[in-house]
Amino acid sequence: MRRPPLPRPAILVAAALLAGTSGCVAHMPRSDEPTMLLERSYVGASTASGQSFEAAPALHVLLHNGLDDPDVFERGGWASALSASFLATLRVSRGDSAPVRTPTYEPHAKLQLFHLDPAGARPAPSAPQPWMRMAVLELGGGHRSNGQRGCSLDEHVRRPGDGDWECAPATDPPSTALNLDDGSFTTNFVAGGAYLRLLRTGDQPGAFTSALTVGGGLEYEVACGLGACMPQGMRRRFGPVNARYLAEWEALVLRGRTRRVPLLGTVHLDSSLRATLSGNVHLGAARGPFGDLSAEVAILPRNPKGMVMGLFVRRHVGYDYLNIRFEERLDAWLFGLVLDPTPLDGARR
């Protein structure tokens, strides 16, 4: 019997796995391994109406990492990285039963191309360059959905053979509101981005004391007749193109500071302070451009033996980013814990 074709996200992940096995063993990022621009994991309380807290776990597997070579930071030049990731966004609402809102699931694969350019004069022949310029080009694709089977529009009934957007209306006139309870939201996407990073180097190759990053990218929602692609009706409201932008500054603080804590002994206070401005704009939507903006500050204690975990506070204004809720406003504070797979100081001791 003829097997059904693999969906495009599965093809992307399979290709990434094959590429990874030819060059290195696929692995999760090590604590001493330099990586760039991988998504962070968050969990925090929210001030949004009816919302208790939100969790956004991010699992990454590196299939190839050309930055895991100290020489590339000395000589400059080109490097590449290939990763496969699984992201999710989950919310718990306030109430007696604390129901979980429909989560977002996103598997994707990403190819990153880096060009490193050491800048500035060396203070001594054996010293590292004081500055590093890094240009980053990202290409990738993936799948995003909420795993639901309900009609995309509220007060509609699915008949045999109906797609998410072709359900029969149960009211006259038909409702045009999105079904926020169990409405299906699904899309495949391809994406590309470009970033410029200016980094002040530390005392080890791949370790930095401060960084400034600016850039952005475009995500194109693929429309087709397959169930995994975005239906045309949803695409007209969501927008076929999603433009993302990022500006971020980070620096090491409290370097060399220690404190004596009862039962814990000497505690090192070395941390990094990070300020981030990010957001997105939906382009081509029927009602015109719309999007959101987030401003975040985080303090991340250094952890030589594992992944960096710290505290963050974020202010979000604009429209919601939780799958089918993209037409709902979300103006709220979020504060809690952040887990960072790409710490500033990279190859730590």
Disulfide bonds with the S-S distance in Angstrom:
Cys151-Cys167 2.10
Cys224-Cys229 2.17
